[in-house]
Amino acid sequence: MTEPHETRYESSRGLQEPTALLRRISNRLTAKFAGIFAAETVERYVFETYTAMARTAKVTAHLPATTEHFANDRLTALAKSKGAVASEVPEVLFVCVQNAGRSQMAAALLTVEAKGRIRVRSAGSLPAAQLDPAVVAAMSEMGLDLTRDYPKPLTDDVVRASDVVITMGCGDSCPIYPGKRYEDWELADPDGLPVAAVRIIRDEIHDRVKALAASLLNNPHPDKEEANA
C-alpha cells in the first residue's frame, strides 16, 4: 500500500518526478516476489503499469496507489501462469471495452457470490478514465461500493492466469490460449444510459454470474476447454 507521505509528495509535485516513487514501489514488490522474479522484471512491470494507467488517469494523485495495486496483481498473475505459485481457487477474468461498466459490475457481483472461493479480475481493451457514474449508482443500490475501483487495461499476463475468460462486446481483442474456458456474454452497453436502464443490465449480469459461480463452485477444478460463443 502506498505510504501517506508518498501520496502527499506526488500530489505536491504533480507527478512530474515519478521515477523515485516508482522505484520505491518496485523495491516493495521485489521484496514480496523475492525468489520468483528478478528486480529488473518487477521494475519493468511497475513502470509499464504506471505508463498504461497514466494514459487515461484524470486524477493523477491516485496514480501511485493504482500503479502499485495493478502491478502487484499483474505480477501475481504472471507467477501463476508460469507455475511459480499455485492457485487454490478458479480464476475468472471479465473483459469489456472500457472496463467502466459491464465487466466491473460482473466482477463485483461474482466476488460477492463466490465469498473468496473464486479469484476475480476485470479489464478493458480500451479502458476509460473512470467508472460510469450510472453503474456506480446502480451497484450502490445493492450495497456494493465501486467508488474505489478503476478501469484497468487488458494485459496478456492476466489472460494467461485465468481459467475462465468472459468477454462482453470487445470483439477479438482478447488473446486466445488453449486450455481455458471462453464465453461471450451479449449484453447492452450501459455507457450513457440512465440508472433505470443500467439496473436492467445489472440484473441480467447478476443472473449470469450466479450461474457461473454455481458451475465453478460445484466443480472447483473444471476441465479447461475453449468455448467460443
FENHUBEL-V568334 format. One record per helix or strand. SS is the DSSP state (A for helix, B for strand). FROM is the first residue (numbers start at 1). TO is the last residue. If there is no record, write none. Layout:
((SS;FROM;TO) (SS;FROM;TO))
//
This chain:
((A;4;13) (A;19;32) (A;39;54) (A;60;81) (B;90;96) (A;102;114) (B;118;124) (A;133;140) (B;153;153) (A;156;161) (B;164;168) (B;181;184) (A;195;218))
//
